[in-house]
């Protein structure tokens, strides 16, 4: 069963089942998606960047970015659809981080895990209890 919630876009009260926006905003979002998709289907617009798409369709850049991030618009078909890496700002077409940032974060995570293992070993050494045989 759904719960009452306020729409994140228009603030109307609605019964939230799966999405955080009301049915009328979902319908409006779908119209915007169709407008963007029809714009990009034209051969001369396939190389358009997000600002050019926004200018040509009247759909906000944020909404177009949301379509790309939700994988509704595929950067493989439309090569200039990219957005900024969450960490460094370099252009990316998928995910939240560019390849370099992913590599750095993975390396940092491995180092952190190694340090944690060493700390746990040291802690175990400190907490060893020795018993002697009573007489």
N, CA, C and O atoms as CSV, one atom per row, in Angstrom:
chain,resi,resn,atom,element,x,y,z
A,1,UNK,N,N,0.853,-1.188,0.000
A,1,UNK,CA,C,0.000,0.000,0.000
A,1,UNK,C,C,0.889,1.239,0.000
A,1,UNK,O,O,1.942,1.251,0.639
A,2,UNK,N,N,0.479,2.252,-0.696
A,2,UNK,CA,C,1.241,3.481,-0.785
A,2,UNK,C,C,1.095,4.342,0.454
A,2,UNK,O,O,0.282,4.063,1.335
A,3,UNK,N,N,1.891,5.382,0.503
A,3,UNK,CA,C,1.836,6.319,1.618
A,3,UNK,C,C,1.655,7.732,1.079
A,3,UNK,O,O,2.029,8.014,-0.060
A,4,UNK,N,N,1.094,8.609,1.875
A,4,UNK,CA,C,0.918,9.992,1.454
A,4,UNK,C,C,2.268,10.696,1.456
A,4,UNK,O,O,3.083,10.520,2.361
A,5,UNK,N,N,2.479,11.496,0.421
A,5,UNK,CA,C,3.732,12.238,0.305
A,5,UNK,C,C,3.469,13.511,-0.489
A,5,UNK,O,O,2.454,13.636,-1.173
A,6,UNK,N,N,4.398,14.445,-0.385
A,6,UNK,CA,C,4.339,15.652,-1.191
A,6,UNK,C,C,5.231,15.450,-2.410
A,6,UNK,O,O,6.350,14.948,-2.299
A,7,UNK,N,N,4.729,15.841,-3.558
A,7,UNK,CA,C,5.485,15.744,-4.804
A,7,UNK,C,C,6.737,16.612,-4.698
A,7,UNK,O,O,6.666,17.754,-4.243
A,8,UNK,N,N,7.875,16.076,-5.114
A,8,UNK,CA,C,9.119,16.828,-5.059
A,8,UNK,C,C,9.162,17.981,-6.055
A,8,UNK,O,O,9.933,18.925,-5.878
A,9,UNK,N,N,8.343,17.911,-7.095
A,9,UNK,CA,C,8.353,18.967,-8.105
A,9,UNK,C,C,7.306,20.046,-7.845
A,9,UNK,O,O,7.619,21.237,-7.880
A,10,UNK,N,N,6.062,19.634,-7.582
A,10,UNK,CA,C,4.976,20.620,-7.464
A,10,UNK,C,C,4.418,20.745,-6.050
A,10,UNK,O,O,3.589,21.619,-5.798
A,11,UNK,N,N,4.850,19.901,-5.132
A,11,UNK,CA,C,4.465,19.925,-3.724
A,11,UNK,C,C,3.018,19.507,-3.463
A,11,UNK,O,O,2.510,19.721,-2.363
A,12,UNK,N,N,2.345,18.915,-4.453
A,12,UNK,CA,C,0.990,18.401,-4.243
A,12,UNK,C,C,1.061,17.138,-3.397
A,12,UNK,O,O,2.057,16.416,-3.422
A,13,UNK,N,N,-0.006,16.881,-2.650
A,13,UNK,CA,C,-0.093,15.649,-1.879
A,13,UNK,C,C,-0.600,14.552,-2.811
A,13,UNK,O,O,-1.549,14.760,-3.567
A,14,UNK,N,N,0.041,13.376,-2.754
A,14,UNK,CA,C,-0.371,12.244,-3.576
A,14,UNK,C,C,-0.017,10.956,-2.858
A,14,UNK,O,O,0.703,10.977,-1.859
A,15,UNK,N,N,-0.511,9.846,-3.354
A,15,UNK,CA,C,-0.195,8.541,-2.776
A,15,UNK,C,C,1.067,8.030,-3.465
A,15,UNK,O,O,1.059,7.713,-4.655
A,16,UNK,N,N,2.141,7.956,-2.699
A,16,UNK,CA,C,3.439,7.534,-3.228
A,16,UNK,C,C,3.505,6.011,-3.229
A,16,UNK,O,O,3.330,5.359,-2.200
A,17,UNK,N,N,3.762,5.467,-4.408
A,17,UNK,CA,C,3.903,4.019,-4.532
A,17,UNK,C,C,5.351,3.681,-4.878
A,17,UNK,O,O,6.004,2.923,-4.161
A,18,UNK,N,N,5.848,4.241,-5.968
A,18,UNK,CA,C,7.228,3.952,-6.357
A,18,UNK,C,C,8.065,5.217,-6.522
A,18,UNK,O,O,9.210,5.256,-6.073
A,19,UNK,N,N,7.525,6.232,-7.145
A,19,UNK,CA,C,8.292,7.442,-7.432
A,19,UNK,C,C,7.908,8.561,-6.474
A,19,UNK,O,O,6.831,8.546,-5.877
A,20,UNK,N,N,8.807,9.531,-6.337
A,20,UNK,CA,C,8.607,10.633,-5.403
A,20,UNK,C,C,7.937,11.844,-6.032
A,20,UNK,O,O,7.901,12.920,-5.436
A,21,UNK,N,N,7.403,11.666,-7.249
A,21,UNK,CA,C,6.666,12.754,-7.887
A,21,UNK,C,C,5.263,12.260,-8.230
A,21,UNK,O,O,5.038,11.066,-8.425
A,22,UNK,N,N,4.340,13.191,-8.297
A,22,UNK,CA,C,2.926,12.855,-8.508
A,22,UNK,C,C,2.683,12.420,-9.963
A,22,UNK,O,O,3.518,12.669,-10.833
A,23,UNK,N,N,1.552,11.779,-10.220
A,23,UNK,CA,C,1.245,11.306,-11.579
A,23,UNK,C,C,1.237,12.417,-12.636
A,23,UNK,O,O,1.662,12.190,-13.769
A,24,UNK,N,N,0.764,13.604,-12.280
A,24,UNK,CA,C,0.744,14.683,-13.286
A,24,UNK,C,C,2.167,15.138,-13.618
A,24,UNK,O,O,2.448,15.487,-14.765
A,25,UNK,N,N,3.063,15.138,-12.633
A,25,UNK,CA,C,4.462,15.505,-12.904
A,25,UNK,C,C,5.176,14.398,-13.686
A,25,UNK,O,O,6.041,14.678,-14.517
A,26,UNK,N,N,4.812,13.151,-13.419
A,26,UNK,CA,C,5.365,12.035,-14.195
A,26,UNK,C,C,4.953,12.179,-15.654
A,26,UNK,O,O,5.761,11.976,-16.560
A,27,UNK,N,N,3.697,12.530,-15.872
A,27,UNK,CA,C,3.198,12.723,-17.236
A,27,UNK,C,C,3.934,13.878,-17.928
A,27,UNK,O,O,4.304,13.771,-19.097
A,28,UNK,N,N,4.142,14.970,-17.204
A,28,UNK,CA,C,4.867,16.122,-17.749
A,28,UNK,C,C,6.312,15.745,-18.064
A,28,UNK,O,O,6.850,16.150,-19.095
A,29,UNK,N,N,6.936,14.977,-17.185
A,29,UNK,CA,C,8.304,14.519,-17.399
A,29,UNK,C,C,8.391,13.632,-18.641
A,29,UNK,O,O,9.341,13.731,-19.418
A,30,UNK,N,N,7.406,12.778,-18.817
A,30,UNK,CA,C,7.384,11.903,-19.986
A,30,UNK,C,C,7.230,12.720,-21.277
A,30,UNK,O,O,7.846,12.393,-22.292
A,31,UNK,N,N,6.415,13.774,-21.243
A,31,UNK,CA,C,6.267,14.652,-22.413
A,31,UNK,C,C,7.606,15.316,-22.738
A,31,UNK,O,O,7.987,15.422,-23.904
A,32,UNK,N,N,8.319,15.764,-21.695
A,32,UNK,CA,C,9.627,16.383,-21.909
A,32,UNK,C,C,10.607,15.375,-22.501
A,32,UNK,O,O,11.381,15.710,-23.398
A,33,UNK,N,N,10.574,14.139,-21.999
A,33,UNK,CA,C,11.453,13.104,-22.531
A,33,UNK,C,C,11.169,12.871,-24.016
A,33,UNK,O,O,12.096,12.796,-24.822
A,34,UNK,N,N,9.909,12.759,-24.370
A,34,UNK,CA,C,9.545,12.535,-25.767
A,34,UNK,C,C,9.995,13.703,-26.649
A,34,UNK,O,O,10.439,13.504,-27.779
A,35,UNK,N,N,9.878,14.907,-26.124
A,35,UNK,CA,C,10.321,16.092,-26.857
A,35,UNK,C,C,11.826,16.029,-27.114
A,35,UNK,O,O,12.281,16.286,-28.228
A,36,UNK,N,N,12.592,15.687,-26.082
A,36,UNK,CA,C,14.053,15.577,-26.219
A,36,UNK,C,C,14.405,14.440,-27.168
A,36,UNK,O,O,15.263,14.595,-28.036
A,37,UNK,N,N,13.744,13.299,-27.004
A,37,UNK,CA,C,14.051,12.144,-27.847
A,37,UNK,C,C,13.738,12.425,-29.315
A,37,UNK,O,O,14.519,12.059,-30.194
A,38,UNK,N,N,12.610,13.068,-29.588
A,38,UNK,CA,C,12.257,13.412,-30.971
A,38,UNK,C,C,13.274,14.387,-31.558
A,38,UNK,O,O,13.607,14.306,-32.740
A,39,UNK,N,N,13.765,15.308,-30.730
A,39,UNK,CA,C,14.784,16.255,-31.169
A,39,UNK,C,C,16.063,15.505,-31.553
A,39,UNK,O,O,16.670,15.789,-32.585
A,40,UNK,N,N,16.465,14.548,-30.713
A,40,UNK,CA,C,17.707,13.812,-30.951
A,40,UNK,C,C,17.593,12.793,-32.080
A,40,UNK,O,O,18.611,12.413,-32.658
A,41,UNK,N,N,16.391,12.343,-32.407
A,41,UNK,CA,C,16.215,11.375,-33.483
A,41,UNK,C,C,16.564,11.962,-34.842
A,41,UNK,O,O,16.930,11.233,-35.764
A,42,UNK,N,N,16.450,13.276,-34.964
A,42,UNK,CA,C,16.798,13.907,-36.232
A,42,UNK,C,C,18.311,13.818,-36.424
A,42,UNK,O,O,19.086,14.123,-35.517
A,43,UNK,N,N,18.709,13.402,-37.604
A,43,UNK,CA,C,20.131,13.170,-37.899
A,43,UNK,C,C,21.003,14.387,-37.580
A,43,UNK,O,O,22.100,14.237,-37.042
A,44,UNK,N,N,20.527,15.573,-37.904
A,44,UNK,CA,C,21.352,16.775,-37.690
A,44,UNK,C,C,21.501,17.135,-36.209
A,44,UNK,O,O,22.369,17.933,-35.857
A,45,UNK,N,N,20.672,16.562,-35.343
A,45,UNK,CA,C,20.739,16.879,-33.910
A,45,UNK,C,C,21.433,15.817,-33.070
A,45,UNK,O,O,21.567,15.995,-31.859
A,46,UNK,N,N,21.875,14.728,-33.667
A,46,UNK,CA,C,22.459,13.626,-32.889
A,46,UNK,C,C,23.757,13.998,-32.193
A,46,UNK,O,O,24.117,13.391,-31.184
A,47,UNK,N,N,24.452,14.975,-32.714
A,47,UNK,CA,C,25.712,15.417,-32.114
A,47,UNK,C,C,25.520,16.585,-31.147
A,47,UNK,O,O,26.497,17.167,-30.677
A,48,UNK,N,N,24.280,16.926,-30.851
A,48,UNK,CA,C,23.984,18.083,-29.999
A,48,UNK,C,C,24.463,17.854,-28.567
A,48,UNK,O,O,24.433,16.734,-28.056
A,49,UNK,N,N,24.901,18.931,-27.937
A,49,UNK,CA,C,25.292,18.878,-26.532
A,49,UNK,C,C,24.058,19.166,-25.674
A,49,UNK,O,O,23.011,19.559,-26.188
A,50,UNK,N,N,24.194,18.969,-24.391
A,50,UNK,CA,C,23.053,19.185,-23.499
A,50,UNK,C,C,22.547,20.632,-23.560
A,50,UNK,O,O,21.335,20.834,-23.632
A,51,UNK,N,N,23.423,21.647,-23.535
A,51,UNK,CA,C,22.901,23.019,-23.671
A,51,UNK,C,C,22.183,23.260,-25.001
A,51,UNK,O,O,21.191,23.987,-25.045
A,52,UNK,N,N,22.671,22.662,-26.071
A,52,UNK,CA,C,22.012,22.817,-27.374
A,52,UNK,C,C,20.647,22.136,-27.378
A,52,UNK,O,O,19.694,22.653,-27.960
A,53,UNK,N,N,20.555,20.987,-26.734
A,53,UNK,CA,C,19.267,20.282,-26.643
A,53,UNK,C,C,18.286,21.113,-25.827
A,53,UNK,O,O,17.120,21.248,-26.199
A,54,UNK,N,N,18.758,21.667,-24.719
A,54,UNK,CA,C,17.903,22.490,-23.861
A,54,UNK,C,C,17.384,23.700,-24.636
A,54,UNK,O,O,16.212,24.063,-24.533
A,55,UNK,N,N,18.269,24.313,-25.408
A,55,UNK,CA,C,17.867,25.479,-26.195
A,55,UNK,C,C,16.875,25.094,-27.290
A,55,UNK,O,O,15.931,25.836,-27.561
A,56,UNK,N,N,17.084,23.939,-27.918
A,56,UNK,CA,C,16.224,23.501,-29.017
A,56,UNK,C,C,14.867,22.972,-28.588
A,56,UNK,O,O,13.909,22.998,-29.360
A,57,UNK,N,N,14.789,22.487,-27.338
A,57,UNK,CA,C,13.535,21.867,-26.895
A,57,UNK,C,C,12.809,22.653,-25.813
A,57,UNK,O,O,11.601,22.492,-25.638
A,58,UNK,N,N,13.524,23.494,-25.092
A,58,UNK,CA,C,12.920,24.210,-23.979
A,58,UNK,C,C,12.903,23.396,-22.688
A,58,UNK,O,O,12.390,23.862,-21.671
A,59,UNK,N,N,13.458,22.186,-22.717
A,59,UNK,CA,C,13.563,21.344,-21.524
A,59,UNK,C,C,14.824,21.757,-20.770
A,59,UNK,O,O,15.858,22.018,-21.385
A,60,UNK,N,N,14.742,21.816,-19.445
A,60,UNK,CA,C,15.886,22.271,-18.655
A,60,UNK,C,C,17.066,21.319,-18.768
A,60,UNK,O,O,16.893,20.118,-18.974
A,61,UNK,N,N,18.273,21.870,-18.630
A,61,UNK,CA,C,19.481,21.061,-18.673
A,61,UNK,C,C,19.478,20.025,-17.550
A,61,UNK,O,O,19.941,18.900,-17.739
A,62,UNK,N,N,18.958,20.403,-16.385
A,62,UNK,CA,C,18.903,19.471,-15.254
A,62,UNK,C,C,18.044,18.255,-15.590
A,62,UNK,O,O,18.392,17.127,-15.241
A,63,UNK,N,N,16.925,18.488,-16.266
A,63,UNK,CA,C,16.037,17.384,-16.629
A,63,UNK,C,C,16.688,16.489,-17.672
A,63,UNK,O,O,16.563,15.266,-17.607
A,64,UNK,N,N,17.378,17.085,-18.625
A,64,UNK,CA,C,18.076,16.294,-19.644
A,64,UNK,C,C,19.163,15.455,-18.984
A,64,UNK,O,O,19.334,14.283,-19.321
A,65,UNK,N,N,19.898,16.048,-18.045
A,65,UNK,CA,C,20.906,15.301,-17.289
A,65,UNK,C,C,20.268,14.143,-16.531
A,65,UNK,O,O,20.837,13.053,-16.467
A,66,UNK,N,N,19.104,14.372,-15.965
A,66,UNK,CA,C,18.401,13.306,-15.245
A,66,UNK,C,C,18.049,12.163,-16.196
A,66,UNK,O,O,18.139,10.996,-15.813
A,67,UNK,N,N,17.652,12.479,-17.421
A,67,UNK,CA,C,17.352,11.439,-18.408
A,67,UNK,C,C,18.607,10.630,-18.743
A,67,UNK,O,O,18.550,9.406,-18.863
A,68,UNK,N,N,19.740,11.323,-18.893
A,68,UNK,CA,C,20.998,10.637,-19.207
A,68,UNK,C,C,21.418,9.757,-18.030
A,68,UNK,O,O,21.793,8.600,-18.220
A,69,UNK,N,N,21.354,10.305,-16.815
A,69,UNK,CA,C,21.783,9.554,-15.639
A,69,UNK,C,C,20.862,8.371,-15.354
A,69,UNK,O,O,21.304,7.362,-14.803
A,70,UNK,N,N,19.603,8.483,-15.718
A,70,UNK,CA,C,18.664,7.382,-15.546
A,70,UNK,C,C,18.761,6.385,-16.707
A,70,UNK,O,O,18.014,5.408,-16.763
A,71,UNK,N,N,19.689,6.648,-17.628
A,71,UNK,CA,C,19.936,5.798,-18.794
A,71,UNK,C,C,18.739,5.721,-19.731
A,71,UNK,O,O,18.554,4.726,-20.432
A,72,UNK,N,N,17.935,6.766,-19.738
A,72,UNK,CA,C,16.829,6.840,-20.694
A,72,UNK,C,C,17.339,7.350,-22.038
A,72,UNK,O,O,16.767,7.039,-23.082
A,73,UNK,N,N,18.416,8.134,-22.008
A,73,UNK,CA,C,19.083,8.576,-23.230
A,73,UNK,C,C,20.470,7.947,-23.218
A,73,UNK,O,O,21.239,8.147,-22.278
A,74,UNK,N,N,20.782,7.200,-24.245
A,74,UNK,CA,C,22.018,6.431,-24.291
A,74,UNK,C,C,23.142,7.238,-24.944
A,74,UNK,O,O,23.037,7.590,-26.118
A,75,UNK,N,N,24.220,7.538,-24.203
A,75,UNK,CA,C,25.339,8.278,-24.789
A,75,UNK,C,C,26.016,7.536,-25.939
A,75,UNK,O,O,26.705,8.163,-26.743
A,76,UNK,N,N,25.841,6.226,-26.038
A,76,UNK,CA,C,26.420,5.491,-27.164
A,76,UNK,C,C,25.759,5.914,-28.479
A,76,UNK,O,O,26.412,5.960,-29.522
A,77,UNK,N,N,24.470,6.218,-28.421
A,77,UNK,CA,C,23.752,6.663,-29.615
A,77,UNK,C,C,23.915,8.160,-29.850
A,77,UNK,O,O,23.907,8.625,-30.990
A,78,UNK,N,N,24.062,8.905,-28.765
A,78,UNK,CA,C,24.179,10.362,-28.835
A,78,UNK,C,C,25.471,10.761,-28.111
A,78,UNK,O,O,25.441,11.032,-26.910
A,79,UNK,N,N,26.598,10.800,-28.822
A,79,UNK,CA,C,27.919,10.895,-28.195
A,79,UNK,C,C,28.213,12.167,-27.396
A,79,UNK,O,O,29.122,12.154,-26.566
A,80,UNK,N,N,27.503,13.229,-27.607
A,80,UNK,CA,C,27.793,14.451,-26.858
A,80,UNK,C,C,26.954,14.615,-25.597
A,80,UNK,O,O,26.942,15.689,-24.996
A,81,UNK,N,N,26.257,13.567,-25.197
A,81,UNK,CA,C,25.480,13.607,-23.958
A,81,UNK,C,C,26.385,13.160,-22.818
A,81,UNK,O,O,26.518,11.965,-22.550
A,82,UNK,N,N,26.987,14.100,-22.167
A,82,UNK,CA,C,27.802,13.757,-21.016
A,82,UNK,C,C,27.582,14.788,-19.934
A,82,UNK,O,O,27.056,15.873,-20.182
A,83,UNK,N,N,27.995,14.430,-18.722
A,83,UNK,CA,C,27.831,15.288,-17.567
A,83,UNK,C,C,29.110,15.240,-16.751
A,83,UNK,O,O,30.037,14.510,-17.105
A,84,UNK,N,N,29.179,15.986,-15.689
A,84,UNK,CA,C,30.414,16.116,-14.926
A,84,UNK,C,C,30.587,15.005,-13.900
A,84,UNK,O,O,29.627,14.550,-13.279
A,85,UNK,N,N,31.827,14.585,-13.741
A,85,UNK,CA,C,32.210,13.637,-12.699
A,85,UNK,C,C,31.908,14.289,-11.347
A,85,UNK,O,O,32.170,15.477,-11.156
A,86,UNK,N,N,31.366,13.522,-10.426
A,86,UNK,CA,C,30.997,14.053,-9.112
A,86,UNK,C,C,32.206,14.504,-8.303
A,86,UNK,O,O,32.067,15.297,-7.372
A,87,UNK,N,N,33.374,14.012,-8.644
A,87,UNK,CA,C,34.565,14.307,-7.846
A,87,UNK,C,C,35.434,15.408,-8.469
A,87,UNK,O,O,35.817,16.363,-7.794
A,88,UNK,N,N,35.740,15.261,-9.772
A,88,UNK,CA,C,36.695,16.198,-10.382
A,88,UNK,C,C,36.071,17.120,-11.423
A,88,UNK,O,O,36.674,18.130,-11.783
A,89,UNK,N,N,34.886,16.798,-11.911
A,89,UNK,CA,C,34.221,17.668,-12.880
A,89,UNK,C,C,34.505,17.336,-14.333
A,89,UNK,O,O,33.969,17.999,-15.221
A,90,UNK,N,N,35.329,16.333,-14.606
A,90,UNK,CA,C,35.591,15.947,-15.994
A,90,UNK,C,C,34.321,15.363,-16.616
A,90,UNK,O,O,33.495,14.789,-15.905
A,91,UNK,N,N,34.156,15.501,-17.936
A,91,UNK,CA,C,32.948,14.970,-18.573
A,91,UNK,C,C,32.925,13.440,-18.573
A,91,UNK,O,O,33.931,12.794,-18.867
A,92,UNK,N,N,31.768,12.874,-18.242
A,92,UNK,CA,C,31.560,11.420,-18.256
A,92,UNK,C,C,30.215,11.118,-18.892
A,92,UNK,O,O,29.351,11.991,-18.980
A,93,UNK,N,N,30.041,9.881,-19.333
A,93,UNK,CA,C,28.784,9.489,-19.981
A,93,UNK,C,C,27.992,8.493,-19.150
A,93,UNK,O,O,26.827,8.231,-19.450
A,94,UNK,N,N,28.602,7.935,-18.113
A,94,UNK,CA,C,27.896,6.952,-17.289
A,94,UNK,C,C,28.487,6.948,-15.883
A,94,UNK,O,O,29.658,7.272,-15.685
A,95,UNK,N,N,27.664,6.580,-14.923
A,95,UNK,CA,C,28.130,6.484,-13.544
A,95,UNK,C,C,28.229,7.833,-12.870
A,95,UNK,O,O,27.694,8.828,-13.359
A,96,UNK,N,N,28.919,7.858,-11.741
A,96,UNK,CA,C,29.079,9.104,-10.993
A,96,UNK,C,C,30.503,9.635,-11.056
A,96,UNK,O,O,30.737,10.821,-10.825
A,97,UNK,N,N,31.469,8.746,-11.373
A,97,UNK,CA,C,32.876,9.136,-11.372
A,97,UNK,C,C,33.540,8.755,-12.688
A,97,UNK,O,O,33.158,7.777,-13.331
A,98,UNK,N,N,34.541,9.544,-13.079
A,98,UNK,CA,C,35.326,9.229,-14.267
A,98,UNK,C,C,36.265,8.061,-13.952
A,98,UNK,O,O,36.396,7.666,-12.793
A,99,UNK,N,N,36.909,7.515,-14.964
A,99,UNK,CA,C,37.786,6.356,-14.783
A,99,UNK,C,C,38.920,6.660,-13.812
A,99,UNK,O,O,39.237,5.842,-12.948
A,100,UNK,N,N,39.538,7.847,-13.953
A,100,UNK,CA,C,40.657,8.203,-13.067
A,100,UNK,C,C,40.212,8.281,-11.612
A,100,UNK,O,O,40.904,7.780,-10.726
A,101,UNK,N,N,39.076,8.898,-11.360
A,101,UNK,CA,C,38.582,9.012,-9.984
A,101,UNK,C,C,38.194,7.644,-9.433
A,101,UNK,O,O,38.422,7.359,-8.257
A,102,UNK,N,N,37.611,6.804,-10.271
A,102,UNK,CA,C,37.280,5.448,-9.828
A,102,UNK,C,C,38.536,4.710,-9.396
A,102,UNK,O,O,38.553,4.057,-8.353
A,103,UNK,N,N,39.596,4.816,-10.207
A,103,UNK,CA,C,40.859,4.140,-9.888
A,103,UNK,C,C,41.444,4.667,-8.586
A,103,UNK,O,O,41.890,3.893,-7.739
A,104,UNK,N,N,41.442,5.990,-8.429
A,104,UNK,CA,C,41.974,6.588,-7.199
A,104,UNK,C,C,41.173,6.162,-5.977
A,104,UNK,O,O,41.747,5.831,-4.940
A,105,UNK,N,N,39.847,6.169,-6.098
A,105,UNK,CA,C,39.009,5.773,-4.973
A,105,UNK,C,C,39.203,4.308,-4.618
A,105,UNK,O,O,39.235,3.959,-3.438
A,106,UNK,N,N,39.334,3.447,-5.620
A,106,UNK,CA,C,39.571,2.035,-5.351
A,106,UNK,C,C,40.925,1.835,-4.663
A,106,UNK,O,O,41.046,1.041,-3.731
A,107,UNK,N,N,41.932,2.559,-5.130
A,107,UNK,CA,C,43.257,2.469,-4.521
A,107,UNK,C,C,43.207,2.945,-3.067
A,107,UNK,O,O,43.769,2.302,-2.181
A,108,UNK,N,N,42.543,4.057,-2.830
A,108,UNK,CA,C,42.418,4.582,-1.466
A,108,UNK,C,C,41.656,3.610,-0.572
A,108,UNK,O,O,41.999,3.441,0.599
A,109,UNK,N,N,40.635,2.978,-1.113
A,109,UNK,CA,C,39.849,2.012,-0.345
A,109,UNK,C,C,40.696,0.798,0.031
A,109,UNK,O,O,40.612,0.304,1.155
A,110,UNK,N,N,41.516,0.315,-0.913
A,110,UNK,CA,C,42.395,-0.818,-0.621
A,110,UNK,C,C,43.391,-0.451,0.477
A,110,UNK,O,O,43.639,-1.242,1.387
A,111,UNK,N,N,43.959,0.748,0.387
A,111,UNK,CA,C,44.905,1.196,1.428
A,111,UNK,C,C,44.216,1.264,2.783
A,111,UNK,O,O,44.774,0.836,3.794
A,112,UNK,N,N,43.010,1.799,2.799
A,112,UNK,CA,C,42.256,1.904,4.042
A,112,UNK,C,C,41.978,0.523,4.632
A,112,UNK,O,O,42.125,0.315,5.837
A,113,UNK,N,N,41.578,-0.417,3.779
A,113,UNK,CA,C,41.299,-1.771,4.248
A,113,UNK,C,C,42.551,-2.429,4.814
A,113,UNK,O,O,42.478,-3.133,5.822
A,114,UNK,N,N,43.698,-2.209,4.176
A,114,UNK,CA,C,44.960,-2.757,4.682
A,114,UNK,C,C,45.303,-2.169,6.043
A,114,UNK,O,O,45.734,-2.888,6.944
A,115,UNK,N,N,45.116,-0.883,6.188
A,115,UNK,CA,C,45.382,-0.227,7.472
A,115,UNK,C,C,44.454,-0.779,8.547
A,115,UNK,O,O,44.880,-1.027,9.675
A,116,UNK,N,N,43.189,-0.969,8.195
A,116,UNK,CA,C,42.225,-1.532,9.153
A,116,UNK,C,C,42.627,-2.943,9.581
A,116,UNK,O,O,42.523,-3.282,10.760
A,117,UNK,N,N,43.080,-3.760,8.644
A,117,UNK,CA,C,43.523,-5.113,8.982
A,117,UNK,C,C,44.720,-5.060,9.931
A,117,UNK,O,O,44.789,-5.813,10.902
A,118,UNK,N,N,45.655,-4.167,9.639
A,118,UNK,CA,C,46.838,-4.028,10.510
A,118,UNK,C,C,46.414,-3.574,11.904
A,118,UNK,O,O,46.933,-4.078,12.900
A,119,UNK,N,N,45.488,-2.641,11.985
A,119,UNK,CA,C,45.003,-2.160,13.279
A,119,UNK,C,C,44.310,-3.273,14.053
A,119,UNK,O,O,44.472,-3.375,15.269
A,120,UNK,N,N,43.547,-4.098,13.368
A,120,UNK,CA,C,42.865,-5.214,14.025
A,120,UNK,C,C,43.872,-6.225,14.557
A,120,UNK,O,O,43.698,-6.755,15.654
A,121,UNK,N,N,44.931,-6.497,13.784
A,121,UNK,CA,C,45.972,-7.414,14.249
A,121,UNK,C,C,46.651,-6.868,15.494
A,121,UNK,O,O,46.886,-7.597,16.458
A,122,UNK,N,N,46.962,-5.585,15.465
A,122,UNK,CA,C,47.602,-4.950,16.624
A,122,UNK,C,C,46.687,-5.008,17.840
A,122,UNK,O,O,47.139,-5.254,18.958
A,123,UNK,N,N,45.419,-4.783,17.615
A,123,UNK,CA,C,44.441,-4.821,18.710
A,123,UNK,C,C,44.364,-6.229,19.306
A,123,UNK,O,O,44.300,-6.390,20.525
A,124,UNK,N,N,44.370,-7.233,18.451
A,124,UNK,CA,C,44.340,-8.620,18.937
A,124,UNK,C,C,45.586,-8.938,19.753
A,124,UNK,O,O,45.506,-9.629,20.769
A,125,UNK,N,N,46.736,-8.436,19.312
A,125,UNK,CA,C,47.984,-8.681,20.050
A,125,UNK,C,C,47.921,-8.055,21.442
A,125,UNK,O,O,48.358,-8.658,22.422
A,126,UNK,N,N,47.374,-6.842,21.519
A,126,UNK,CA,C,47.277,-6.140,22.792
A,126,UNK,C,C,46.293,-6.813,23.744
A,126,UNK,O,O,46.465,-6.754,24.961
A,127,UNK,N,N,45.276,-7.446,23.199
A,127,UNK,CA,C,44.225,-8.030,24.028
A,127,UNK,C,C,44.463,-9.499,24.378
A,127,UNK,O,O,43.582,-10.153,24.935
A,128,UNK,N,N,45.617,-10.006,24.062
A,128,UNK,CA,C,45.887,-11.404,24.414
A,128,UNK,C,C,45.974,-11.526,25.935
A,128,UNK,O,O,46.553,-10.681,26.618
A,129,UNK,N,N,45.400,-12.566,26.419
A,129,UNK,CA,C,45.434,-12.826,27.849
A,129,UNK,C,C,46.207,-14.114,28.085
A,129,UNK,O,O,45.968,-15.140,27.449
A,130,UNK,N,N,47.155,-14.020,29.035
A,130,UNK,CA,C,47.941,-15.201,29.366
A,130,UNK,C,C,47.546,-15.655,30.754
A,130,UNK,O,O,47.386,-14.845,31.667
A,131,UNK,N,N,47.390,-16.966,30.903
A,131,UNK,CA,C,47.035,-17.549,32.187
A,131,UNK,C,C,48.186,-18.401,32.670
A,131,UNK,O,O,48.861,-19.061,31.881
A,132,UNK,N,N,48.400,-18.383,33.954
A,132,UNK,CA,C,49.394,-19.268,34.537
A,132,UNK,C,C,48.708,-20.343,35.343
A,132,UNK,O,O,47.583,-20.179,35.814
A,133,UNK,N,N,49.390,-21.409,35.484
A,133,UNK,CA,C,48.824,-22.530,36.226
A,133,UNK,C,C,48.998,-22.256,37.708
A,133,UNK,O,O,50.114,-22.073,38.195
A,134,UNK,N,N,47.883,-22.232,38.415
A,134,UNK,CA,C,47.917,-21.915,39.844
A,134,UNK,C,C,48.488,-23.077,40.646
A,134,UNK,O,O,48.329,-24.230,40.245
A,135,UNK,N,N,49.173,-22.793,41.811
A,135,UNK,CA,C,49.773,-23.827,42.624
A,135,UNK,C,C,49.027,-24.049,43.873
A,135,UNK,O,O,49.408,-24.899,44.677
